[in-house]
Each structure stands twice: as structure tokens, then as C-alpha cells.
Amino acid sequence: MVMKLIPPQERFFNFEDSKKLKTFFLRALEVFEDYQFLMLPSLEVYSQELYGESPFVVGSLQDGSLLCLRSDWTVSLARFLSLQKELTLPLRVLYWGNTFSPGGNLESYQVGVELLGQPELEAEVEVLQRIGDYLRACGMDGLTLNLGHVGIVEELLSRYGQTYRKALVEKNFSLLKDVPVLKSLLLAHGGMDVLNDFEKEHREFSEHCQRLREVALRLKGFNIVFDLSEIRPKSYYTGLVFEIYHPKVGMPIAGGGRYDKLYTNLGREICAFGGAVYLDLLLEV
């Protein structure tokens, strides 16, 4: 008798993990009860402008358009809401579901929230505090919140060259040996003293530093670390960005940030701040 093996890219959840995922969903409905719950299609018509050059293509339509599986909830949400003629702002949205990738795990699960139409720092404070409350409601304690601002990174890259972006993403000091300012940016990682010292040396970023400082001072229940070289994987972020870590997991269990131009690219003037929790990783705790 030949045993059928499950390919490593496929994620099957046992009964215990499935029960935990159910609990995570119910906790989300409790913590974000005042957010509007929204479901979106998993199958989308591919657009290179929105999804890049590495989509999870699964077929095509009769007109030749490619079909791909959802790779990013935020983009899917923006596409949908941009088509709504009447949209009352501010708008709070809760989503729950899977994303797909042709590399690594084929399918991952997320719960996320987006707060649209509020440019003030209250949006950052609300979303970050709620995500922290949600994680703690799921039994995740000892959380570390990494805060950064892509405005700092993007401005410095515009001065010294986009070729150094990969070095910053990979935290590669050797590739930045000829650009002391960018190399020192990798060292701008720590507590409030790190933020204060950076601001003294770079007065042009005082507004960004003040935003980070004010948000951090208003949050509760986090060990807060500033990482001024932080760049999120997606290119649509424009302001404050974050990642949340748990001491038992070697990678972020949540992440997100402010994206004030994504809707503009889709024909609407809507600012937004949001983030997602990576549910697969919570099962490791």
C-alpha cells in the first residue's frame, strides 16, 4: 500500500489547530465589533500595476485576461471600495480570510483591519491598540512593537539611490559601507533615545519623528522599539509602518502601516491606515 504524501507547500490544519483558528475568528468579532465585516473574492482578474510581476495565475477568461488568486487583502479592499459611489468616512473594516502565493506556503490566513478617511495620528493609535488587544485576547503576551516611518527611508533613498533599497530591506551593512548615512540608519534601532538622537542629527525628519513619538506615548501593553530603516514588503505604504513580534516566533506575527496614495491611484482621495495578523504564525505560540 502506497501512502499518499501531502506536498510541503500545502498547509493542512489538524483538529486542534482548526479549533484555535475558530477561536481567533470569534475573538476578532469581539474585539472589532464596531468594525464592518467584509468578504472579498479569492479569485481576481490580474493587473500587473496592482499585483506586480509574480501573481498566482490560475487560469484565463475568454477575452485573454488572466485570473489570479488574491495575494493582498489591502489591494483587493481598495479596488472594491474605490468603486462605491457613496462611502461614509471614516470607515472601519474588518476582514478575515486567506491570501495566496506561488512561492513558499501556497495559502496563508489573516485577520486584518483598515481605518479609512482619518489622516490624524488617532488612526494609528486606534488600529495599533486594537490589534494589540486582539493578540492579547488570543493569548499572545510579551508583544514587541517595531515602529518606523517609510517617509524617512524613501527620502534618503531618493538622495543616495534606489539601488540601496535591497540592502536596507536585508539589513546588509556591507552593501552600505560607502553610504554612511544609510548604514547609520540600520543602527537607528532601539528606544526613545534612539529616536531623539536621530532627530537631532536629521532635523528635516522632525515631523516624522514627532509622529512616531506621539503614537508610541499613547499606546499601552507593548514593548516599543523604533526601527527607522523599516520598509514594508509592499510599495504602497507612505507613512508610519509597524511590525509586531512575539518572543516565541522568529518573524513578525502582524504588520501594516499608513497608505495614503493607494486609493488615489484608483481614482479616490482616501487616506488609510491598517494592518493584518498572520494567523498561521499564532499557532506556533
Secondary structure, DSSP 8 states (H G I E B T S, - for coil): -------TTS----HHHHHHHHHHHHHHHHHTTTSEE----SEEE--HHHHTT---EEEE-TTS-EEEE---HHHHHHHHHHT-S---SSEEEEEEEEEE-SSSSSEEEEEEEEEES--SHHHHHHHHHHHHHHHHHTT--S-EEEEEEHHHHHHHHHHH-GGGHHHHHTT-SGGGTT-HHHHHHHH-EESHHHHHHHHHH-GGGHHHHHHHHHHHHH--S-EEEEETT---SSTT--SEEEEEE-TT-SS-SEEEEE-SSHHHHTT----EEEEEEEHHHHTT-
